[in-house]
Amino acid sequence: MPDTMATSSVGTAPQPGAGSGLRPDRFDRDGQDQLVDVQDLQAALPGIRRLRTWAHEALAVRPGERAVDIGSGTGSEVFTFAESVGATGTAVGVEPDPNLLHAAERRAAQAESTATFVTGDAYGLPFGNDTFDVALCERVFGHLTSPARAAGEIARVLRPGGRVVVMDSDWGTAIVHPGDRHVVHEVVETMIARTTNPFAGRRLAGQLTQAGLVVDSIGSHALVQDGGIGAGALVARIADMAVARSAITQAQRDQLLADLEAGAASGDIHLSVTMFAVLAHKPA
């Protein structure tokens, strides 16, 4: 379970234990900087970088096209879109969190990028029908109580022939090793119970299909935590939650963390969750 899986949500705030668990609207300046730092750490994960590369290659954005990133965070993928569409195209990011939105705007100004950013919601994108040639939506569906509704919005704003990549993790694929299998199972189940849409990854293709889009390809990548950091803060936090819900005992929690620390020391440790990416298009 990589510690940097937190992400901003579009459409509904993350529940405790899901996403960052942070309340951006109540941040002081240090808290705002922390949120931006978390976004930057996520972007540095090798698995995220590889899937983003796959997404951009699959979308194959061309000069003059209109592209949107739904849940754009600090704007990195919108900047990539802006370079691809050139001076005759449009690259816009939709982000509900004002701190991330402002950070993206500052970075766009510093980079002299043509990327623009607007406040928006995955359940009601602030654009007309058939507006975009390309859309990207990364790690948003996992935070949504009604992801099918968001899939419908993506289909609505895409032009006929338009392409989209939607990416999200699936906590049913989480691996925690070493550790007692029962204890690991209960910790993973606790994570699933505390996440709004824990099986988002496996449901993406079906939800996009039901929205009227045609699935062209599905990619995946395991986000593997650096074994050198041991159990990490996320596993410890979820294990504490498992104790609180009487799924495991305090002694079992302590033994799991000890097993993971020993595994880190010996090189026998694996913590991961798989993220899926679905490429689809709107029929012409």
C-alpha positions as CSV (number, residue, x, y, z in Angstrom):
1,M,0.0,0.0,0.0
2,P,2.1,2.9,-1.2
3,D,1.9,5.8,1.3
4,T,1.5,8.4,-1.5
5,M,-1.8,7.1,-2.9
6,A,-3.7,10.1,-1.7
7,T,-5.2,12.4,-4.3
8,S,-7.6,15.3,-4.7
9,S,-11.2,14.3,-5.4
10,V,-13.7,15.7,-7.8
11,G,-17.3,15.3,-6.9
12,T,-17.2,14.3,-3.2
13,A,-14.8,14.8,-0.4
14,P,-12.8,11.7,0.6
15,Q,-14.0,9.9,3.7
16,P,-11.7,9.3,6.6
17,G,-9.1,6.8,5.5
18,A,-9.6,7.5,1.8
19,G,-7.4,9.8,-0.2
20,S,-5.4,12.2,1.9
21,G,-8.0,12.6,4.6
22,L,-7.1,16.3,4.6
23,R,-9.6,19.1,4.5
24,P,-8.1,21.6,2.0
25,D,-10.7,24.3,2.8
26,R,-9.4,24.4,6.4
27,F,-5.7,24.5,5.6
28,D,-3.4,27.2,6.9
29,R,-0.5,28.0,4.6
30,D,1.6,25.1,5.8
31,G,-1.3,22.8,5.2
32,Q,-1.7,24.1,1.6
33,D,2.0,23.6,0.9
34,Q,1.6,20.0,2.3
35,L,-1.2,19.2,-0.1
36,V,0.9,20.5,-3.0
37,D,3.8,18.4,-1.8
38,V,1.7,15.3,-1.6
39,Q,0.6,15.8,-5.2
40,D,4.2,16.2,-6.3
41,L,5.2,13.0,-4.4
42,Q,2.5,11.1,-6.1
43,A,3.6,12.2,-9.5
44,A,7.1,11.0,-8.8
45,L,6.0,7.4,-8.2
46,P,7.4,5.2,-11.0
47,G,4.0,3.4,-11.5
48,I,2.2,6.7,-11.9
49,R,4.8,8.1,-14.3
50,R,4.6,4.9,-16.5
51,L,0.8,5.0,-16.6
52,R,0.8,8.7,-17.4
53,T,3.2,8.0,-20.3
54,W,0.9,5.2,-21.5
55,A,-2.1,7.5,-21.3
56,H,-0.5,10.3,-23.3
57,E,0.8,7.8,-25.9
58,A,-2.7,6.2,-26.2
59,L,-4.5,9.6,-26.4
60,A,-2.1,10.8,-29.1
61,V,-3.1,14.5,-28.7
62,R,-2.6,16.5,-31.9
63,P,-2.0,20.2,-32.6
64,G,-5.3,22.2,-32.6
65,E,-7.2,19.8,-30.4
66,R,-9.1,20.6,-27.2
67,A,-8.0,18.6,-24.2
68,V,-9.3,18.5,-20.6
69,D,-7.9,16.9,-17.4
70,I,-10.6,16.2,-14.8
71,G,-9.2,16.4,-11.3
72,S,-6.0,18.2,-12.6
73,G,-4.3,18.8,-9.2
74,T,-1.3,20.9,-9.6
75,G,-1.6,20.8,-13.4
76,S,1.3,18.6,-14.7
77,E,-0.8,16.7,-17.2
78,V,-2.5,19.9,-18.5
79,F,0.9,21.3,-19.2
80,T,1.7,18.2,-21.3
81,F,-1.6,18.7,-23.1
82,A,-0.8,22.3,-23.8
83,E,2.5,21.4,-25.4
84,S,0.8,18.8,-27.6
85,V,-2.2,21.0,-28.8
86,G,0.0,24.0,-29.5
87,A,-1.1,27.6,-30.0
88,T,-4.2,26.6,-32.0
89,G,-5.5,24.2,-29.4
90,T,-6.9,24.3,-25.9
91,A,-5.7,22.6,-22.7
92,V,-7.8,23.0,-19.6
93,G,-7.7,21.5,-16.1
94,V,-10.8,21.0,-13.9
95,E,-10.0,21.0,-10.1
96,P,-12.4,21.7,-7.2
97,D,-9.7,22.4,-4.6
98,P,-8.8,26.1,-4.6
99,N,-5.3,25.5,-3.2
100,L,-4.3,23.0,-5.9
101,L,-6.0,25.2,-8.5
102,H,-4.0,28.3,-7.4
103,A,-0.8,26.2,-7.4
104,A,-1.5,25.1,-11.0
105,E,-2.2,28.6,-12.1
106,R,1.1,29.8,-10.5
107,R,3.1,27.1,-12.2
108,A,1.4,27.8,-15.6
109,A,2.4,31.5,-15.3
110,Q,6.0,30.6,-14.3
111,A,6.3,28.2,-17.2
112,E,4.6,30.6,-19.6
113,S,2.2,27.7,-20.5
114,T,-1.0,28.2,-22.3
115,A,-2.7,25.7,-19.9
116,T,-5.8,27.1,-18.1
117,F,-7.6,25.9,-15.1
118,V,-11.2,26.2,-13.9
119,T,-13.1,25.1,-10.8
120,G,-15.3,22.2,-11.6
121,D,-17.0,19.0,-10.4
122,A,-17.0,15.6,-12.0
123,Y,-20.7,15.4,-11.6
124,G,-21.3,18.7,-13.5
125,L,-18.4,19.7,-15.8
126,P,-18.6,23.4,-16.7
127,F,-18.6,22.8,-20.4
128,G,-21.1,22.3,-23.2
129,N,-21.9,19.0,-25.0
130,D,-19.3,17.8,-27.5
131,T,-16.6,20.2,-26.4
132,F,-13.4,18.1,-26.2
133,D,-11.3,15.9,-28.4
134,V,-9.4,14.4,-25.5
135,A,-10.1,13.8,-21.8
136,L,-8.0,12.5,-18.9
137,C,-9.3,11.5,-15.4
138,E,-6.7,10.1,-13.0
139,R,-7.5,8.8,-9.5
140,V,-10.8,10.5,-9.2
141,F,-13.4,7.7,-9.5
142,G,-12.1,6.1,-6.3
143,H,-13.4,9.0,-4.4
144,L,-16.9,9.2,-6.0
145,T,-20.1,7.8,-4.6
146,S,-21.7,7.9,-8.1
147,P,-18.9,7.1,-10.6
148,A,-21.3,6.2,-13.3
149,R,-22.6,9.7,-13.2
150,A,-19.1,11.0,-13.7
151,A,-18.6,8.6,-16.7
152,G,-21.8,10.1,-18.2
153,E,-20.3,13.6,-17.8
154,I,-17.2,12.5,-19.6
155,A,-19.2,11.1,-22.5
156,R,-21.3,14.2,-22.7
157,V,-18.3,16.6,-23.1
158,L,-16.4,14.5,-25.5
159,R,-16.9,15.2,-29.2
160,P,-17.9,12.2,-31.5
161,G,-14.6,10.4,-32.1
162,G,-13.1,11.9,-28.9
163,R,-10.8,9.8,-26.7
164,V,-10.5,9.5,-23.0
165,V,-8.3,7.7,-20.5
166,V,-9.6,7.1,-17.0
167,M,-7.2,5.8,-14.4
168,D,-7.8,4.5,-10.8
169,S,-6.6,2.1,-8.2
170,D,-8.3,-1.1,-7.0
171,W,-7.8,-1.8,-3.3
172,G,-9.0,-5.4,-3.9
173,T,-5.5,-5.9,-5.4
174,A,-3.6,-4.7,-2.4
175,I,-0.7,-6.9,-1.3
176,V,0.9,-6.7,2.1
177,H,3.9,-9.1,2.7
178,P,5.1,-10.5,5.0
179,G,2.5,-11.0,7.7
180,D,-0.1,-13.4,9.0
181,R,-2.6,-14.0,6.2
182,H,-5.7,-13.4,8.4
183,V,-4.3,-10.2,9.9
184,V,-3.3,-8.9,6.4
185,H,-6.8,-9.8,5.1
186,E,-8.4,-7.8,7.9
187,V,-6.2,-4.8,7.4
188,V,-6.9,-4.8,3.6
189,E,-10.6,-5.2,4.3
190,T,-10.4,-2.2,6.7
191,M,-8.9,-0.1,3.9
192,I,-11.6,-1.2,1.6
193,A,-14.3,-0.4,4.1
194,R,-12.9,3.1,4.7
195,T,-12.6,4.0,1.0
196,T,-15.5,5.5,-0.9
197,N,-15.2,3.5,-4.1
198,P,-12.5,0.9,-3.3
199,F,-12.9,-1.3,-6.4
200,A,-12.9,1.6,-8.9
201,G,-10.2,0.2,-11.1
202,R,-12.0,-3.0,-12.1
203,R,-15.3,-1.1,-12.8
204,L,-13.9,1.6,-15.1
205,A,-14.4,-0.3,-18.3
206,G,-18.0,-1.2,-17.5
207,Q,-18.9,2.3,-16.4
208,L,-17.5,3.9,-19.5
209,T,-19.3,1.3,-21.7
210,Q,-22.6,2.0,-19.9
211,A,-22.1,5.7,-20.6
212,G,-22.0,5.0,-24.3
213,L,-18.2,4.9,-24.9
214,V,-16.3,2.2,-26.6
215,V,-13.4,0.7,-24.7
216,D,-10.2,0.3,-26.9
217,S,-7.5,-0.8,-24.4
218,I,-6.8,-1.4,-20.8
219,G,-3.5,-0.9,-19.1
220,S,-2.4,-1.6,-15.5
221,H,0.6,-1.1,-13.3
222,A,1.3,-2.1,-9.7
223,L,2.3,0.9,-7.5
224,V,5.0,-0.7,-5.3
225,Q,6.1,1.0,-2.2
226,D,9.9,1.3,-1.6
227,G,10.7,-1.6,0.7
228,G,13.3,0.4,2.5
229,I,10.7,2.4,4.4
230,G,9.2,-0.7,6.1
231,A,5.5,-0.8,6.9
232,G,5.1,2.9,6.2
233,A,2.6,5.3,7.8
234,L,-0.5,4.1,5.8
235,V,-0.3,0.5,6.8
236,A,0.2,1.5,10.5
237,R,-2.7,3.9,10.3
238,I,-5.0,1.3,8.7
239,A,-3.9,-1.4,11.1
240,D,-4.8,1.0,14.0
241,M,-8.3,1.3,12.4
242,A,-8.5,-2.5,12.2
243,V,-7.9,-2.7,15.9
244,A,-10.5,0.0,16.5
245,R,-13.1,-2.0,14.7
246,S,-12.1,-5.2,16.6
247,A,-11.0,-6.9,13.3
248,I,-7.6,-7.7,14.8
249,T,-6.1,-7.4,18.3
250,Q,-3.4,-4.9,19.3
251,A,-0.9,-7.7,19.6
252,Q,-1.7,-8.8,16.0
253,R,-1.3,-5.2,14.9
254,D,2.1,-5.0,16.6
255,Q,3.3,-8.3,15.2
256,L,2.3,-7.3,11.7
257,L,4.3,-4.1,11.8
258,A,7.2,-6.0,13.4
259,D,7.0,-8.6,10.6
260,L,7.1,-5.8,8.0
261,E,10.0,-4.1,9.6
262,A,11.9,-7.4,9.7
263,G,11.0,-8.0,6.1
264,A,12.3,-4.5,5.1
265,A,15.6,-5.3,6.9
266,S,16.0,-8.6,5.1
267,G,14.7,-7.5,1.7
268,D,11.7,-9.8,1.9
269,I,8.9,-7.2,1.8
270,H,6.2,-6.2,-0.8
271,L,3.5,-3.5,-0.4
272,S,1.5,-2.6,-3.5
273,V,-1.8,-1.8,-5.1
274,T,-2.7,-2.1,-8.8
275,M,-3.9,0.9,-10.8
276,F,-5.8,0.4,-14.0
277,A,-6.1,2.7,-17.0
278,V,-8.9,2.4,-19.6
279,L,-8.7,4.0,-23.1
280,A,-12.1,4.6,-24.7
281,H,-13.7,6.7,-27.4
282,K,-17.0,8.2,-28.2
283,P,-18.6,6.7,-31.3
284,A,-18.7,9.1,-34.3
